[in-house]
Amino acid sequence: MFINRTNRVQQYLNKQFVRLMILRQGFWFIDIPRTSSSSIKAVLGESCGCVYGKTNLLEKQYATPQILDDHLPASDMRTMLGRFIWDKIFTFTIVRNPWERNFSMFNYRKKEGSIPQKLTFRDYVLALDKIEEHRDMFWYHAHRCGASHYVLDAEGTVIVDFIAKYENRSEDLQAVGSRIKIRNLEGLHIQSVSPNHKHYSEFYDEELKEIIQRRFARDIELFDYTFEHGT
């Protein structure tokens, strides 16, 4: 959970520091990958320090010191903080249409170099559908898990207070920013990887649509998403 792995005493001190800082700030952000989470963490890291920071950014000028791993599910954070703190603070996240999010993930991974440049989106989704045969490509949970993984506990209950929608990013983040007293939370837009700003639907056929619908059915149901067509 902590980026800089040290001895047990140091890990204990890190944990107590994190708990104190989060309790003092009064909120926590669950950063689901490819939902504008890096932009949000860049703002939070600048405003609130290393507990909220993010170092691994394509645009290095926005990087901030970081002590926690990226993309920790709410259930893991609740366990670390304890129920008392978790129930006392305001928790929020942002989700995205799974067809669009997976297309964005594909383009981001190409840009960062974690998948072959020659790999097509079709072959990427087909590999995702047979993930057991392609473990090396999807070893990191952030590359394979749906947004529901980040907001549900073991009993399937949503344990995050506010779930913003990527499609309503500006309005939702303005409301969150007002509540947590962070100015311009919605203002930064970094790590964009959309090819020529084309709509994601242009890259799907019926087979690929069905694969995403099946693999991310919980997201689609929980967050009320459908496959959309560009105008």
Buried (B, 14 or more C-beta within 10 A) or exposed (E): BBBEEEEEEEBEEBBEEBBEBBBEBEBBBBBBBBBBBBBBBBBBBBBBBBBBBBBEBBEEEBBBEBBBEBBBBBBBBBBBBEEEBBEEBBBBBBBBBBBBBBBBBBBBBBBEEEBEEEBEBEBBBBBBBEBEEBEEBBEEEBBBBBBBBBBBEEEEEEBBBBBBBBEEBEEBBBBBBEBBEBEEBBEBEEBBBEEEEEBBBEBBEEEBBEBBBEBBEBBBEBBEBEBEEEE
